[in-house]
Amino acid sequence: MRWRGVHHIEINVRDYDSSIEFYDAMFGWLGYRSFWTLDIEYRSTYYMARFPAPHSYIGVQPAAGGETLRHTDQAVGINHIALWARSRREIDRFHDEFLVPNEVPVVYAPREYPEYSPGYYAVFFDDPISGIQWELARLPTIPSPTALWRTWRAVRPYQRAHPEWTHSAPRQAMRPLPGRAASS
């Protein structure tokens, strides 16, 4: 079983210098470190939450062309990128102290999303230069009984709308994937 998720993601941005200014401010506020800003093979800047411990990181490079993304287009590519928050309070403070004062387009203000998972709390916002959508999210390790109840109530209408489901929504959502072929 895997014990780590994504190794890294690299995004291409329209105006590299303005984007780096935005991402330096955003990732700096969130406590990330920039561990690479060099022009070797290509221009890039990387950000990591737990430097130097091995952890996923995000790279930013200049795009060769293209328009500002519009999340509502649902075009091929990344839908959004979600970052872990330490707490709901961090999400609220990030919204109030970083996003709003910097006029970053907030798509969905901080709130709970019981339909996603018990206690799931997030804010969604767009990169103001390239339009890439981001999310700062918190998922409790152990959800409260109240959060479990809210999720059960939020998912019930979906279950009613799908009489073909043979299991509860959470169990229905999990499906088996093919494993590695047995080696000879």
N, C-alpha and C positions, 0 to 999 in steps of 0.2 A: 504494500500500500504506500502511496506517496505521502510524504510528510511535509512537502512544500508545494506551493501552487506555481504561479507564473514566475519565471526567472526574471524576465524584463520585457518591457514594451517600449517601442520607439515610435514617436509620433512626428509627423511632418507638419510644419507650421508655415503660415503665409509670410509674415514679417518676422524674421528670426530675432533681430535685436529687440523689437517691442515685445515679442513673445517671451524672450529670456527675462526681460525686465518684469513682466507679469508673473512668470513661473518662479523666478527668484523670490519675489514678494510672497506668492502663495505658499510655496514649499517652505520658505523660511518661517512664515507664520506658523505652519504646521509642525515645525521642528525637524524638517528634513535637512540633509547636507547635500551640497553639490560636490561630487567627488571627481568630476572629469569635465573639463571644458578645454578641449584641444582640437586642433584641426589636423587630425591624422587620418588620411584617406577621405574623410568628409568632416564637415563642421558639425559639432555636437556638444550638448551639455547633458549631464546625467544627474539625477536626484535619487537619494536613497534615504529611507526612514531610519534604519538602524546601522549606520556606517560605523565601523568597517565590518560588522558581523554579516555573514552571508544572508542576504535578504533580496527580495525583488526590488528592481529599480526601474525608473522611467527615464527614457532618453528623448531629447528634443532636437530635431534637425530642421534645416530650412527645406521647404518644399520646392520642387522644380517649377511648379505652376499649380493652378487650381483656384477655385473660389472658396469663399468662407462657407463652412459647413452649416447646414440648417438641419437640426435634429428632426424636425417635423417631416423632412423629405424621406426619412427612413431609407436613405441610399445605402448601397453596399459599402461596408467598412465598419469601423468601430461605432457601436451605438452610444456607449458612454464608458467612462473609466471610473470605477469606485475605489476610493481610498478608505482605509480603516480609520475610525476616530477612536480616541481613548474613552470618550464618554459623551453622553447627550449634551452635557454642559459645554464640551469643546465644540460641538456642532453649533449650538446656539451662539456661543461667543464668536466662532468663525463667521457665522452669518452676520452678526451685529457689528463686529469689530473689523472684519476684512471685506466681506462681499458688499455690504451696503455702502460703507464709506468710499469704497473704490469703484462704485457704480458697476460692479460685475453683474451681468444679467442672471438673476435668480429665476430658475425655471419653476422650482417647487420649494417653497420656504420650509424650514425645519418642521418635521412632523413624524408621527409614528405611521408605519406601513404594516398593519397587522396581517394583511393579505400576503405579505412576503414571508414573514416569519415572526414568531412571538418576540415582541420587544424591539423589532427592527425600527430604527430611527434614522432619518437622513435629511440632507439638503441637496438639491440638484442645481447646478449652475453651468453656464457656458463660458468658455474661454472667450474673452471679448475681442480677440484678434482673429482667431481661426475658426471659432464656433464649435470647437470640440466640447462635448458635454462631459461634465465631471459630477461625481457624487461623493459626499463625505458621509459615511455610514457607520452606525454602531449596532452591533448585534450582541446582546448580553450572553455571557457564558451560560448562565442559568436564568431563564426567564421567570418572571413572577407569575403566580397563579392568575393574576389579573390580565397579564399579557397573553397567557395561554388562552384564557376565556375570550379576549378580544379577537385573537386569531381564529379561534373556532367559529365565532359569530361572523367574522369577515369572509370566511371560506364557505360557509354553508350555502349562500346563494349560488356560488359556482358549482357546488356539488348538485344542487337541485336542477341547475341548467344542463347538467350532463348525466342523464339517467343511464347512459351506456357505461359509465364508470363502475367498475366492479369493486373498488376499494375506496377508502377515504382519499381526499385530495392529496395530502402529503404522501401517502403510499402510492397513489396513482401516478404522482409526478416522478417517482423513482422508477427507472426502467433499467433492465440489465443491458450491459454493453458486451460486445464480444471481447473475450480475453485474448491473451497471446496464444498462438498456436503451439501445441505441445511440440517441443523439439525432440528430434529422433536421436 
